[in-house]
Amino acid sequence: QVELVESGGGLVQPGESLRLSCAASGNIFTAGWYRQAPGKQRELVASITRIGTTNYADSVEGRFTISRDNTKNTVYLQMNSLKPEDTAVYYCKAEAWYIRGTNDYWGQGTQVTVSS
């Protein structure tokens, strides 16, 4: 029903910052950012409800901040104090209406590389 497009990834040095954006083509409800490094399982990084309740993985707590702008159907992930272990493809996932219920939708992903 909806398409998600991530942007904002790139190559940065340790200690620097990036802000990821996830633009949805329609209204979304609970949303989250996941990441997957080569050879590893995809893991939840942060999530946010429609009213702004958030949760974070222990590995990013205090460094990352998830937020959203419902008027723009966009979810953000501010990443500060980046570490090499943050290197991964970051994916946006969002819940949206489908027929009489909801489905989860995934974006294509954006690469984040933290390296000196």
C-alpha positions in Angstrom: 0.0 0.0 0.0 2.8 2.4 0.8 6.4 2.9 -0.4 9.2 3.8 1.9 12.4 5.5 0.6 15.4 5.9 2.8 18.1 8.6 2.4 20.9 10.2 4.2 23.4 7.4 4.4 27.0 7.8 3.5 30.6 7.4 4.6 31.7 9.1 7.8 34.6 8.9 10.2 34.2 7.6 13.8 32.7 10.2 16.0 30.8 12.0 13.3 27.1 12.2 12.7 24.5 11.3 10.1 20.7 11.8 9.9 18.7 9.2 8.0 15.3 10.0 6.6 12.5 7.6 5.7 9.8 9.1 3.5 6.5 7.3 3.2 4.0 7.7 0.3 1.1 7.6 2.7 0.1 7.6 6.4 2.1 5.3 8.6 1.7 4.1 12.2 4.4 2.5 14.2 7.8 2.7 12.5 11.3 1.6 13.1 14.9 1.5 11.8 16.7 -1.7 11.4 20.2 -2.5 10.3 22.0 -5.4 8.8 25.8 -5.8 8.6 27.4 -8.3 6.3 27.2 -11.8 7.7 24.9 -10.7 10.5 21.2 -10.8 11.3 19.0 -7.8 10.7 18.4 -6.1 14.1 16.1 -3.5 15.4 17.9 -0.2 16.1 15.0 2.1 17.1 11.2 2.3 16.9 8.6 5.0 17.4 4.9 5.0 17.7 2.5 7.4 16.0 2.5 9.6 19.2 6.2 9.5 19.6 7.0 6.8 22.1 10.4 5.5 21.4 12.7 2.5 22.2 16.3 1.8 21.3 18.7 -1.0 21.1 21.2 -1.0 23.9 24.0 -0.5 21.5 22.7 2.8 20.3 21.0 4.2 23.4 22.2 7.7 24.1 23.8 8.1 20.7 20.8 7.7 18.3 17.5 9.5 18.3 14.4 8.5 16.3 11.8 11.1 15.5 8.9 11.6 13.1 7.0 14.3 11.3 3.5 13.0 10.7 2.6 16.0 8.4 5.3 14.8 6.1 4.9 11.0 6.6 8.6 10.9 7.4 10.7 9.2 10.1 14.2 10.3 11.0 17.2 8.7 12.7 19.8 11.0 14.1 23.0 9.1 14.6 25.7 10.8 16.7 29.1 9.5 17.9 29.1 6.9 15.2 31.3 3.9 15.6 32.7 1.4 13.1 30.4 -1.2 14.4 27.5 0.9 13.3 28.4 0.2 9.7 25.4 -1.5 8.0 22.6 -1.1 5.6 19.8 0.7 7.4 16.2 -0.1 6.6 13.1 1.7 7.5 10.0 -0.4 8.4 6.5 1.1 8.9 3.0 -0.1 9.7 0.2 1.0 7.4 -3.4 0.2 6.6 -4.1 -2.6 4.3 -7.7 -3.5 3.6 -9.2 -4.0 7.1 -6.0 -4.4 9.0 -2.3 -3.3 8.8 0.8 -4.6 7.1 4.5 -3.9 7.6 6.4 -2.3 4.8 10.1 -2.1 4.2 12.3 0.4 2.4 15.1 -0.5 0.1 17.8 0.5 2.6 20.6 3.0 2.8 24.3 2.3 3.4 26.0 3.7 6.4 29.8 3.2 6.6 31.8 4.4 9.5 35.5 4.1 8.8 38.7 6.1 9.3 
